[in-house]
């Protein structure tokens, strides 16, 4: 049995940022991220920055903008 009265364990954010792409210059990047509901705004921003870094691009934390987007990453 599943209860629908339980607080969600994750939350979705849409994000966008201006980033620097090596050999290409500046680019606009955007996406969605699903994180534990306990993450604060700053932690979510750092998670996005870490992911961008793993993709080979760089950006400033101040350039990453988050928008609370319930169910943005859901496919069901």
C-alpha positions in Angstrom: 0.0 0.0 0.0 1.3 3.4 -0.9 0.4 6.6 1.0 0.1 9.9 -0.9 0.4 11.9 2.3 4.1 11.4 2.6 6.4 14.3 1.8 8.4 13.8 -1.3 12.0 12.6 -0.8 13.2 14.5 -3.9 12.5 17.9 -5.5 13.0 19.1 -9.0 14.6 22.4 -10.2 15.0 23.8 -13.6 18.2 25.7 -14.1 20.0 27.9 -16.6 23.4 29.6 -16.7 25.9 31.3 -19.0 29.0 29.0 -19.1 32.4 29.0 -20.7 33.1 26.2 -23.2 36.8 25.6 -23.9 37.6 26.5 -27.5 34.1 27.8 -28.1 33.6 30.8 -25.7 30.4 31.6 -23.8 27.2 29.5 -24.2 23.8 29.3 -22.6 23.1 26.1 -20.8 19.9 24.8 -19.2 18.4 21.7 -17.8 16.7 20.1 -14.8 18.1 18.5 -11.7 16.4 16.2 -9.1 17.9 16.4 -5.7 17.0 15.3 -2.1 14.4 17.5 -0.7 16.8 18.3 2.2 19.2 20.1 -0.1 19.3 23.9 0.4 19.4 26.3 -2.5 23.2 26.8 -2.3 23.7 23.0 -2.3 21.6 22.6 -5.4 23.6 25.4 -7.1 26.8 23.6 -6.2 25.5 20.3 -7.6 24.7 22.0 -10.9 28.1 23.6 -11.0 29.8 20.2 -10.3 27.8 18.6 -13.1 28.7 21.4 -15.5 32.4 21.0 -14.5 32.2 17.2 -15.2 30.9 18.1 -18.7 34.1 20.2 -19.3 32.5 23.7 -19.0 33.0 26.3 -16.3 30.7 28.9 -14.9 30.4 31.1 -11.8 28.0 30.1 -9.1 26.4 33.5 -9.4 25.5 32.8 -13.0 23.5 29.7 -12.2 19.8 30.4 -11.8 17.4 27.9 -10.2 13.6 27.7 -10.6 11.6 25.4 -8.4 10.0 23.1 -10.9 7.9 20.3 -9.2 7.8 17.2 -11.4 10.1 18.7 -14.0 12.2 15.5 -14.2 9.2 13.1 -14.0 8.2 10.9 -16.9 5.2 9.2 -15.3 
